[in-house]
C-alpha cells in the first residue's frame, strides 16, 4: 500500500558495480510504501563516494509521512542540505582537498502529484502517451557547453570533460538543488538512473523497455543491456509505474 488515496504505484530497483569499477559507488532507495525513490551516484575518483551515496539514501529513507507534496519536498530538501553539511565536515576532518560527494535524483509522490529534486547528472525520465521525456537537466560541464553553443549534443559523450559535474551533495555550501513538480497520470512510467545507465542506452531503447515490461523485468533488462555494452561505470535503475 502507499499513501495515495486515488493512485497506486509499483516499483523495482537494481544497482550493479559494472564491468570496470572495483567498488559500487551508486546507492538507491526504493520505498513505494512512502512514495519516495532515490538514486545517488558517488563521485568517481574522489574519496569515499560510496559513503556519500549511502549517507544520502540512509537519510532520505527516514523521512516522515507527509500531509501534502509541498511538505514532502520541503522535508527532503532539508534532509539533503543536512547531508551536504555532514559530508563537507567529514571531508574537512581528513585535512585534504578531497570531496566526499554524490549526485542525487529523488522522486517523491503524494496523492496525484509528484516532484523531483536533483543535483548532478543522475536523471529522471517520464514515459507518457507513447513518448519519453527527460524530466531533469544535467548539472554538468558538457550541458553548459551545449547551452552556450560550444558543443553539439551528439558529441557530448566523446568530450574529455564528459564526466565533470557542476553540482553535487557534499561539494559546497549552500547546496544547490533543482526541483520540478507535475501531475501523475495512470499509465505513467518513471525511470530514475545514474549516468552509467543512460550513457549506454538510447532514449528509444529506454522507452521500449520501460513501456513493454513490468518494473522488475525492466530494471533487469536495462542493467543487462548496459553490461553487454561495456558498463564502464556503476549502473543503477529504478522504475515506477502509476496505476489507478
SEBA-217009 format. One record per residue (C-alpha): residue number from 1; residue in three letters; z, y, x. Coordinates in steps of 0.25 Angstrom, whole numbers. Last residue first. Layout:
N
<atom seq="NUM" type="ala" z="Z" y="Y" x="X"/>
...
***
This chain:
244
<atom seq="244" type="unk" z="-43" y="15" x="-22"/>
<atom seq="243" type="unk" z="-47" y="11" x="-8"/>
<atom seq="242" type="unk" z="-47" y="18" x="6"/>
<atom seq="241" type="unk" z="-51" y="10" x="19"/>
<atom seq="240" type="unk" z="-44" y="13" x="32"/>
<atom seq="239" type="unk" z="-50" y="8" x="45"/>
<atom seq="238" type="unk" z="-42" y="10" x="58"/>
<atom seq="237" type="unk" z="-49" y="8" x="72"/>
<atom seq="236" type="unk" z="-45" y="8" x="86"/>
<atom seq="235" type="unk" z="-52" y="5" x="99"/>
<atom seq="234" type="unk" z="-48" y="7" x="114"/>
<atom seq="233" type="unk" z="-59" y="11" x="123"/>
<atom seq="232" type="unk" z="-71" y="5" x="130"/>
<atom seq="231" type="unk" z="-73" y="-3" x="117"/>
<atom seq="230" type="unk" z="-86" y="-9" x="123"/>
<atom seq="229" type="unk" z="-95" y="-11" x="111"/>
<atom seq="228" type="unk" z="-90" y="-24" x="106"/>
<atom seq="227" type="unk" z="-76" y="-19" x="106"/>
<atom seq="226" type="unk" z="-80" y="-7" x="97"/>
<atom seq="225" type="unk" z="-87" y="-17" x="88"/>
<atom seq="224" type="unk" z="-74" y="-26" x="87"/>
<atom seq="223" type="unk" z="-65" y="-14" x="84"/>
<atom seq="222" type="unk" z="-74" y="-9" x="73"/>
<atom seq="221" type="unk" z="-75" y="-23" x="67"/>
<atom seq="220" type="unk" z="-60" y="-25" x="67"/>
<atom seq="219" type="unk" z="-58" y="-11" x="61"/>
<atom seq="218" type="unk" z="-68" y="-14" x="50"/>
<atom seq="217" type="unk" z="-63" y="-28" x="47"/>
<atom seq="216" type="unk" z="-49" y="-23" x="45"/>
<atom seq="215" type="unk" z="-53" y="-11" x="36"/>
<atom seq="214" type="unk" z="-63" y="-19" x="28"/>
<atom seq="213" type="unk" z="-77" y="-19" x="32"/>
<atom seq="212" type="unk" z="-91" y="-12" x="27"/>
<atom seq="211" type="unk" z="-86" y="2" x="27"/>
<atom seq="210" type="unk" z="-79" y="3" x="40"/>
<atom seq="209" type="unk" z="-89" y="-6" x="47"/>
<atom seq="208" type="unk" z="-102" y="2" x="42"/>
<atom seq="207" type="unk" z="-95" y="16" x="45"/>
<atom seq="206" type="unk" z="-91" y="13" x="59"/>
<atom seq="205" type="unk" z="-105" y="7" x="62"/>
<atom seq="204" type="unk" z="-111" y="20" x="57"/>
<atom seq="203" type="unk" z="-101" y="28" x="64"/>
<atom seq="202" type="unk" z="-105" y="21" x="77"/>
<atom seq="201" type="unk" z="-95" y="12" x="85"/>
<atom seq="200" type="unk" z="-92" y="13" x="100"/>
<atom seq="199" type="unk" z="-86" y="26" x="101"/>
<atom seq="198" type="unk" z="-80" y="25" x="87"/>
<atom seq="197" type="unk" z="-70" y="14" x="92"/>
<atom seq="196" type="unk" z="-64" y="19" x="105"/>
<atom seq="195" type="unk" z="-63" y="32" x="99"/>
<atom seq="194" type="unk" z="-51" y="28" x="91"/>
<atom seq="193" type="unk" z="-52" y="25" x="76"/>
<atom seq="192" type="unk" z="-49" y="29" x="62"/>
<atom seq="191" type="unk" z="-58" y="24" x="51"/>
<atom seq="190" type="unk" z="-58" y="27" x="37"/>
<atom seq="189" type="unk" z="-64" y="20" x="25"/>
<atom seq="188" type="unk" z="-66" y="27" x="12"/>
<atom seq="187" type="unk" z="-69" y="18" x="0"/>
<atom seq="186" type="unk" z="-59" y="25" x="-9"/>
<atom seq="185" type="unk" z="-59" y="40" x="-6"/>
<atom seq="184" type="unk" z="-48" y="47" x="3"/>
<atom seq="183" type="unk" z="-48" y="63" x="3"/>
<atom seq="182" type="unk" z="-48" y="70" x="16"/>
<atom seq="181" type="unk" z="-39" y="77" x="26"/>
<atom seq="180" type="unk" z="-42" y="81" x="40"/>
<atom seq="179" type="unk" z="-34" y="83" x="53"/>
<atom seq="178" type="unk" z="-35" y="88" x="67"/>
<atom seq="177" type="unk" z="-23" y="87" x="77"/>
<atom seq="176" type="unk" z="-20" y="96" x="88"/>
<atom seq="175" type="unk" z="-7" y="92" x="95"/>
<atom seq="174" type="unk" z="1" y="104" x="100"/>
<atom seq="173" type="unk" z="4" y="101" x="111"/>
<atom seq="172" type="unk" z="-6" y="93" x="119"/>
<atom seq="171" type="unk" z="-12" y="79" x="122"/>
<atom seq="170" type="unk" z="-2" y="69" x="116"/>
<atom seq="169" type="unk" z="-10" y="67" x="103"/>
<atom seq="168" type="unk" z="-24" y="70" x="107"/>
<atom seq="167" type="unk" z="-35" y="81" x="107"/>
<atom seq="166" type="unk" z="-47" y="85" x="116"/>
<atom seq="165" type="unk" z="-52" y="71" x="118"/>
<atom seq="164" type="unk" z="-60" y="67" x="131"/>
<atom seq="163" type="unk" z="-66" y="53" x="129"/>
<atom seq="162" type="unk" z="-81" y="57" x="128"/>
<atom seq="161" type="unk" z="-79" y="67" x="140"/>
<atom seq="160" type="unk" z="-90" y="60" x="149"/>
<atom seq="159" type="unk" z="-99" y="61" x="136"/>
<atom seq="158" type="unk" z="-107" y="48" x="133"/>
<atom seq="157" type="unk" z="-99" y="46" x="119"/>
<atom seq="156" type="unk" z="-103" y="61" x="116"/>
<atom seq="155" type="unk" z="-118" y="60" x="118"/>
<atom seq="154" type="unk" z="-121" y="57" x="103"/>
<atom seq="153" type="unk" z="-112" y="69" x="99"/>
<atom seq="152" type="unk" z="-121" y="78" x="108"/>
<atom seq="151" type="unk" z="-113" y="87" x="118"/>
<atom seq="150" type="unk" z="-111" y="101" x="121"/>
<atom seq="149" type="unk" z="-114" y="106" x="107"/>
<atom seq="148" type="unk" z="-100" y="112" x="106"/>
<atom seq="147" type="unk" z="-96" y="102" x="95"/>
<atom seq="146" type="unk" z="-101" y="91" x="103"/>
<atom seq="145" type="unk" z="-93" y="96" x="115"/>
<atom seq="144" type="unk" z="-80" y="96" x="107"/>
<atom seq="143" type="unk" z="-83" y="82" x="102"/>
<atom seq="142" type="unk" z="-85" y="78" x="116"/>
<atom seq="141" type="unk" z="-71" y="84" x="120"/>
<atom seq="140" type="unk" z="-64" y="77" x="110"/>
<atom seq="139" type="unk" z="-56" y="79" x="97"/>
<atom seq="138" type="unk" z="-64" y="71" x="88"/>
<atom seq="137" type="unk" z="-66" y="75" x="74"/>
<atom seq="136" type="unk" z="-60" y="66" x="63"/>
<atom seq="135" type="unk" z="-66" y="62" x="50"/>
<atom seq="134" type="unk" z="-78" y="55" x="55"/>
<atom seq="133" type="unk" z="-87" y="52" x="43"/>
<atom seq="132" type="unk" z="-93" y="38" x="39"/>
<atom seq="131" type="unk" z="-103" y="37" x="27"/>
<atom seq="130" type="unk" z="-105" y="28" x="16"/>
<atom seq="129" type="unk" z="-97" y="35" x="6"/>
<atom seq="128" type="unk" z="-84" y="36" x="15"/>
<atom seq="127" type="unk" z="-81" y="31" x="29"/>
<atom seq="126" type="unk" z="-71" y="40" x="35"/>
<atom seq="125" type="unk" z="-69" y="41" x="51"/>
<atom seq="124" type="unk" z="-57" y="44" x="59"/>
<atom seq="123" type="unk" z="-57" y="46" x="74"/>
<atom seq="122" type="unk" z="-50" y="45" x="87"/>
<atom seq="121" type="unk" z="-55" y="57" x="95"/>
<atom seq="120" type="unk" z="-43" y="66" x="97"/>
<atom seq="119" type="unk" z="-33" y="71" x="87"/>
<atom seq="118" type="unk" z="-32" y="67" x="73"/>
<atom seq="117" type="unk" z="-26" y="68" x="59"/>
<atom seq="116" type="unk" z="-33" y="63" x="47"/>
<atom seq="115" type="unk" z="-30" y="64" x="32"/>
<atom seq="114" type="unk" z="-31" y="56" x="20"/>
<atom seq="113" type="unk" z="-31" y="59" x="5"/>
<atom seq="112" type="unk" z="-31" y="50" x="-8"/>
<atom seq="111" type="unk" z="-16" y="47" x="-7"/>
<atom seq="110" type="unk" z="-12" y="48" x="7"/>
<atom seq="109" type="unk" z="-19" y="44" x="20"/>
<atom seq="108" type="unk" z="-17" y="48" x="34"/>
<atom seq="107" type="unk" z="-28" y="45" x="45"/>
<atom seq="106" type="unk" z="-24" y="47" x="59"/>
<atom seq="105" type="unk" z="-32" y="50" x="72"/>
<atom seq="104" type="unk" z="-25" y="51" x="85"/>
<atom seq="103" type="unk" z="-29" y="53" x="99"/>
<atom seq="102" type="unk" z="-19" y="49" x="110"/>
<atom seq="101" type="unk" z="-11" y="56" x="121"/>
<atom seq="100" type="unk" z="-2" y="53" x="133"/>
<atom seq="99" type="unk" z="-8" y="64" x="142"/>
<atom seq="98" type="unk" z="-6" y="62" x="157"/>
<atom seq="97" type="unk" z="-2" y="75" x="164"/>
<atom seq="96" type="unk" z="10" y="69" x="171"/>
<atom seq="95" type="unk" z="25" y="70" x="171"/>
<atom seq="94" type="unk" z="27" y="57" x="163"/>
<atom seq="93" type="unk" z="36" y="64" x="153"/>
<atom seq="92" type="unk" z="26" y="74" x="150"/>
<atom seq="91" type="unk" z="17" y="63" x="144"/>
<atom seq="90" type="unk" z="28" y="59" x="135"/>
<atom seq="89" type="unk" z="30" y="73" x="130"/>
<atom seq="88" type="unk" z="16" y="74" x="127"/>
<atom seq="87" type="unk" z="16" y="61" x="119"/>
<atom seq="86" type="unk" z="28" y="66" x="111"/>
<atom seq="85" type="unk" z="22" y="79" x="108"/>
<atom seq="84" type="unk" z="10" y="73" x="102"/>
<atom seq="83" type="unk" z="18" y="62" x="95"/>
<atom seq="82" type="unk" z="25" y="73" x="87"/>
<atom seq="81" type="unk" z="12" y="80" x="84"/>
<atom seq="80" type="unk" z="7" y="67" x="79"/>
<atom seq="79" type="unk" z="19" y="66" x="70"/>
<atom seq="78" type="unk" z="17" y="80" x="64"/>
<atom seq="77" type="unk" z="2" y="77" x="61"/>
<atom seq="76" type="unk" z="6" y="64" x="54"/>
<atom seq="75" type="unk" z="17" y="71" x="46"/>
<atom seq="74" type="unk" z="7" y="83" x="42"/>
<atom seq="73" type="unk" z="-4" y="73" x="38"/>
<atom seq="72" type="unk" z="6" y="65" x="29"/>
<atom seq="71" type="unk" z="11" y="78" x="23"/>
<atom seq="70" type="unk" z="-3" y="82" x="19"/>
<atom seq="69" type="unk" z="-7" y="68" x="14"/>
<atom seq="68" type="unk" z="4" y="68" x="4"/>
<atom seq="67" type="unk" z="18" y="62" x="2"/>
<atom seq="66" type="unk" z="19" y="56" x="15"/>
<atom seq="65" type="unk" z="24" y="42" x="20"/>
<atom seq="64" type="unk" z="32" y="44" x="33"/>
<atom seq="63" type="unk" z="24" y="44" x="46"/>
<atom seq="62" type="unk" z="29" y="32" x="55"/>
<atom seq="61" type="unk" z="16" y="27" x="59"/>
<atom seq="60" type="unk" z="11" y="40" x="65"/>
<atom seq="59" type="unk" z="22" y="40" x="75"/>
<atom seq="58" type="unk" z="18" y="26" x="80"/>
<atom seq="57" type="unk" z="3" y="28" x="80"/>
<atom seq="56" type="unk" z="4" y="41" x="88"/>
<atom seq="55" type="unk" z="14" y="35" x="98"/>
<atom seq="54" type="unk" z="5" y="23" x="100"/>
<atom seq="53" type="unk" z="-7" y="32" x="103"/>
<atom seq="52" type="unk" z="1" y="40" x="113"/>
<atom seq="51" type="unk" z="7" y="27" x="120"/>
<atom seq="50" type="unk" z="-7" y="21" x="121"/>
<atom seq="49" type="unk" z="-12" y="33" x="128"/>
<atom seq="48" type="unk" z="-1" y="31" x="138"/>
<atom seq="47" type="unk" z="-7" y="40" x="150"/>
<atom seq="46" type="unk" z="-21" y="45" x="148"/>
<atom seq="45" type="unk" z="-34" y="37" x="151"/>
<atom seq="44" type="unk" z="-36" y="34" x="137"/>
<atom seq="43" type="unk" z="-29" y="44" x="127"/>
<atom seq="42" type="unk" z="-22" y="35" x="117"/>
<atom seq="41" type="unk" z="-30" y="33" x="104"/>
<atom seq="40" type="unk" z="-23" y="34" x="91"/>
<atom seq="39" type="unk" z="-28" y="29" x="77"/>
<atom seq="38" type="unk" z="-19" y="32" x="65"/>
<atom seq="37" type="unk" z="-19" y="27" x="51"/>
<atom seq="36" type="unk" z="-9" y="32" x="40"/>
<atom seq="35" type="unk" z="-9" y="29" x="25"/>
<atom seq="34" type="unk" z="6" y="24" x="25"/>
<atom seq="33" type="unk" z="3" y="10" x="21"/>
<atom seq="32" type="unk" z="-11" y="11" x="27"/>
<atom seq="31" type="unk" z="-3" y="12" x="41"/>
<atom seq="30" type="unk" z="-13" y="8" x="52"/>
<atom seq="29" type="unk" z="-9" y="15" x="65"/>
<atom seq="28" type="unk" z="-17" y="15" x="78"/>
<atom seq="27" type="unk" z="-16" y="15" x="93"/>
<atom seq="26" type="unk" z="-26" y="16" x="104"/>
<atom seq="25" type="unk" z="-22" y="16" x="119"/>
<atom seq="24" type="unk" z="-26" y="1" x="120"/>
<atom seq="23" type="unk" z="-24" y="-3" x="134"/>
<atom seq="22" type="unk" z="-33" y="-8" x="145"/>
<atom seq="21" type="unk" z="-45" y="-1" x="140"/>
<atom seq="20" type="unk" z="-59" y="-8" x="141"/>
<atom seq="19" type="unk" z="-63" y="-17" x="129"/>
<atom seq="18" type="unk" z="-55" y="-11" x="118"/>
<atom seq="17" type="unk" z="-40" y="-10" x="116"/>
<atom seq="16" type="unk" z="-41" y="-13" x="101"/>
<atom seq="15" type="unk" z="-36" y="-6" x="89"/>
<atom seq="14" type="unk" z="-37" y="-10" x="74"/>
<atom seq="13" type="unk" z="-33" y="-4" x="61"/>
<atom seq="12" type="unk" z="-34" y="-8" x="47"/>
<atom seq="11" type="unk" z="-34" y="0" x="34"/>
<atom seq="10" type="unk" z="-32" y="-1" x="19"/>
<atom seq="9" type="unk" z="-31" y="10" x="9"/>
<atom seq="8" type="unk" z="-27" y="14" x="-5"/>
<atom seq="7" type="unk" z="-29" y="26" x="-14"/>
<atom seq="6" type="unk" z="-22" y="31" x="-26"/>
<atom seq="5" type="unk" z="-7" y="31" x="-24"/>
<atom seq="4" type="unk" z="-9" y="32" x="-9"/>
<atom seq="3" type="unk" z="4" y="28" x="-1"/>
<atom seq="2" type="unk" z="-2" y="14" x="4"/>
<atom seq="1" type="unk" z="0" y="0" x="0"/>
***
